[in-house]
């Protein structure tokens, strides 16, 4: 059994001269955690199976964000494809109207210079005091750390179905994300999140302003985000894995 991952996989597959197709067709069953890859990769394998990444939902306390504060959270790796500098640009755009704005950034440094670029930009834009970098955090710490903020910034240039976003939804954070790759398959604009174009700091800052000032918006989207995250609980996903694995056993008897 093979599993598909990576928001850039459809583009990679197009460039490999059929190698990806041959690899996938060598396996009777190929799973994918995202509706995006399920749709984009079906030409390469006729029996793709959609099995979302699960959460142990009881570990994620839901906090209904009715009146969020400008406490922003960023939870990804420091790498160019996740565009951490965009989050700093957003803080700079918000700082004049919301001087109390704070951004906590969590994740490992992948060593491509993105972390240093982000730090330099924060100093250049005079918002270094508003940005806290925590480095890598453990899975156990994530629910608590997410719930210390109110708004999640997801800034990638390439993405699939990030678990970090589902975790934030489970906690009830207000989600602002770029609309790249698999994100529109996971999040619905104006329903459980606000989606903006990639590399657009002004649009992302405006989405945050809406959460902070528009009556009822945060309350509605926070609740709907939690409801969607409930679909990813192990109690729902595990039986689907069990059925799939039992089917493979039967096929090979």
N, C-alpha and C positions, 0 to 999 in steps of 0.2 A: 504494500500500500504506500502511495506517495501523498504528500501534502503540499499544497501550493501556498507560498507566502511571498510578500514583497510587492509594494505598490507599483514598482517599475517592471514587474515580470512580463506584462503584455508587450511592452516595448522591447524588452530583452529577447522575448521569444521570436519577434519579427526579424531580428538581426542574426539569428543563429542558423539560418539555412535549413530548417527542418529538424535540427537536433533536439529541440525541446519537444516537438511533436512525437518524435520517435521514442524519446525517453518516457513520456507520459503514456503512450500507447503500449509500452512494455508492461504496464501494471494494470490489473483488472479493475481496480478502483482507485480513484484519485480524489482526495478531499480538499476542500478549501474553506477557510474560516470567513470568507467575505462574499457577499452578493456581487461585488464588483469583479473579483477574479472569477467567480462562477460564470458570469456573463461573458467576460472578455476571453476566457481560456477555453470555453466549450468547443470552439473549432478544433482544438488540439486533442480533445478526449471526449467521447460521447457519453461517458458515465461519470461525470463529475458529481460529487456529493457535497452539499453545503452543510458544514458543521461549524457553527460559530465558536470562537474562543470563549470558554466558560469563566464565570466568576463564582466564588463562594460568597454569595450575596449577603449572608448574615454578618460578614466582617465589615461591611460598608454601611455605616450609620447614615441614614437619610436626614439631612437638614434642609428644610423647606426654605429656599431663599425668596422671601417675599419682598424684602428691602435690602438688596445687597450693598455692601460697602465696596469701595475701590481697592479690594484686596485680591490681586491677580496671582494666578498660579500657572506655571509652565512646567510640564513634565514630559520630557523627551531626552534623547541623547543630543549632546552638542556636536552636531554634524551639519554640513552645508544643506543637505536635503531637508532638514527640519528647521532651518532658517531662524536660529535663535536671535539674531540681530533684529529681526522684525519686531519681536516682543519689546525690545528696548526702545525702538522707534515709537511704538504705540504708547509706552509710558511717557515719553517726551511730549507727545501730542496731547496727552491727558493732563499733564502736570500743571498747566496754567489754570485750568478750570477746576481740577481736583488735586490740590497740593498735597493731600494726604495719601495719594495713590502709592501703593507698594506692590512690587512684583517679587515673588519667590520662584526661583528657577531650580529645578531638581533634575538630575540626570548625569550620566558619565560623559567625560570628555573623550571623543573618538579620535582626537589628535590631528584633525585636518585644518586647524587654525581657527575654527569657528568660535571656540570659546574665547580666545584672545581677541578676535575681531569684535565680539559682543562686548567684552569688557572695555575695549578701547572706545567703542561707540558710546557706551554709557557715560564715560568720562567726557567725551567730546560734546555730548548733548546735555551735560550737567545733570544727569539723573542717577549717577553712581550710588548716591545715598539712598535712592528709592528701590534699588535692585539688590536682592540677596541671593547668592549662589550657594546652594547646599551640597553640590556634588551628588554622587550616587546615593540613593536611599534604598533600603530593603523593602521587599514586598510587604512585610508586616507593618512597616511605618507608613505606607502610602495612604491608607484610609484616614488616619489621624491628620497627616500633613495636608491632604486635600481639604479636609473639613476646617482647616484653619484659614482657608481662603473662601472667596465667594464666586469668582469668575475664572474659568479655565481659558487660557489662550492656547490654541493649537495652530501653529504657524507653518506647517510643512509646505515644501514645493512638490513633494511626491509622498503619497501615503496610500495605505490600504484600509485596514480596519483596526486602528490602534487600541490596544487594551487600555491604555492610560485614559483615553477619552471615555470608554465605557465605565471605567472606575469612577471618573468624575461625575458621569451621569448618575451612577448608583448613589453617590453622595449628595446629589441634588445641586451640584454647581451649575451656574449659568455658563453655557458653552458658546464660545466664539471661535470659529475655525475657518481656515481657508477651505475652498470647495474643490480641492484637487482629488484625483484618483478615486479611491473608494469612499471618501468622506460623504458625498451626497447619497451613497447607498446606505450609509449608517445613520446619518443625521438628516432631518428634514427642516429646511430653512423656515423660520417663523413658527415652527411647531414645537420642536424640542431643542433648537439651537438657532444661532444666527450665523449664516455662512457668508463669506466675503471672498473676493478674488485674491489670488496669491500675490505676495509682495506689495500689498496695498495697505500701508500703515494707516492712512486716513480713513479708509473704510472700516478697518478693524477698530480703530479708536471710536468711530461714530457708533458702531454696534455696541461697544461698552457703554458709551454715553446713554444709549437707549435703555440698557438694563438698569442704569443708575437713576434715570429720570422718568421713564415712561411707566405710568401707573399700570400695574397688573401684568406687565410683560414678564418680569423675572418670576413672579409667582406661578404663572401658567407654564412657562417653559421648564422651570425647575421640576415641577410635578410630572410633566410629560417625559422629561429625560429619565427620571427614576423609573417610571412605568416601562419605558423601553428597555432599560438596563435589566429589569426583572426577567426579560426574555432570555438572558444570558446565564441564568443561574444553573449551577451544576445539576439541580434536580430536573431540569428540562433537557439539558444537553447530554448528560450521561446515558439516559436510556437510548438516545439516538446512536451513540457510539456502541452501546452493547448490541443493538439490533444489527448494526453494520458489521461488527466483528463476528457475530454469530452467523450472519449471512456468508461471510468469507469462509468460515469453518465448513458450512454446508456445501459450498461450492467445491471445496477441496477434498471432500470425502470420497 
